[in-house]
Amino acid sequence: MRSPSVVPLLVGLCLLSTGCTEAPDPATTSASEAEQQQVRAAIALDEAYLTSDRWNQGEAEFAFYEATRTHTTYDEANEHSFVVGSFTVKHRYNPEAQTKATDPADGVSAFKSAHFYRFESGSYEYRRSYVTNVRQRDLRPMKQSVTSFDWCSNQYRELAISSDDAVDYWMRSDDYGNDTGSFGYQAGSYTTAQMPLLIRGLNIDDRTEHLFYRVTADGNYVRSQAALIRTDTVTVAAGTYPAERITVTYEEPVPSMIAEHDVTRATYWRHTGSDRRLLRIQEQNDEASYTMDLVEHLWSAYWSENLWDEVERISERP
């Protein structure tokens, strides 16, 4: 296996994008009641998997990937690689306060899922972190936050979805402007950062095709379809596994956590085992793409033990 490494690359602000930064127009963001009913009826999530005891271990599930991209943010062909870290953990979340519940009796049972990585370009170092909180039993999004660091500017973006289906958007930065917006939440819609967990939660036994929406920061709802294609055998650094190949197509380009451009389609290779770990992820548009291959998978109570003493294949922190 090629050793995971961070390769210098200049990536622009669009990498962070969760959608346009102009204030949304609420009049253009609501789908019809019929469309909402269609979405709810056309996606099947496996509640038994999402609420299973595997999430009650008192630890977080970590997955580390080697990501390889084909193009820079300037659409220049330049293959480069870096390490992406991710974790998912069950906790209590307070959707009214939009933060972790301090009292276990408060809030709702939720998943917190994070993806983080760093890279360098010339004089600069860049760091990105996506965090999403979603309701455990049905993956309804409650909050997505994105932080970006470079030597010139800090940046923070947030989508907060209240219990009464109001969505608030904030963007704050030193160099890239500031913005706010609000619009209504549409049932059966999911954010950029929760897509890996959504794919793991799909019930492909009951339904091989799933219709849903991707919600973006400008209040746009993009019709999306996930479909089981076939079962493959996939070899990655973490091993060789049988996997379900699941494709996702979008009617319009949508933001991606990892790609330097918006994407129009994605493919996920989901382990056929009970853990449903994602072995490989690809996203692309007509010109550029990236692939993430699983390097290492483990569970850790990282808040009370040093995760980096436990990893075996990851040589540097993402």
Sequence and secondary structure as in RCSB ss.txt:
>XXXX:A:sequence
MRSPSVVPLLVGLCLLSTGCTEAPDPATTSASEAEQQQVRAAIALDEAYLTSDRWNQGEAEFAFYEATRTHTTYD
EANEHSFVVGSFTVKHRYNPEAQTKATDPADGVSAFKSAHFYRFESGSYEYRRSYVTNVRQRDLRPMKQSVTSFD
WCSNQYRELAISSDDAVDYWMRSDDYGNDTGSFGYQAGSYTTAQMPLLIRGLNIDDRTEHLFYRVTADGNYVRSQ
AALIRTDTVTVAAGTYPAERITVTYEEPVPSMIAEHDVTRATYWRHTGSDRRLLRIQEQNDEASYTMDLVEHLWS
AYWSENLWDEVERISERP
>XXXX:A:secstr
            GGGG SS  S   GGGT   HHHHHHHHHH  B HHHHTSGGGGSSSEEEEEEEEEEEE TTS
 EEEEEEEEEEEEEEEEEETTTTEE SSTTSSEEEEEEEEEEEEEETTEEEEEEEEEEEETTT  EEEEEEEEE 
SS EEEEEEEE TTSEEEEEEEESSS  EEEEEE  TTEE GGGHHHHHHHB TTT SEEEEEEE TTS EEEEE
EEEEEEEEEEETTEEEEEEEEEEEEEEEE  SS SS EEEEEEEEESSTT  EEEEEEE SS EEEEEEEEEEEE
 TTTS GGGT SS  S  
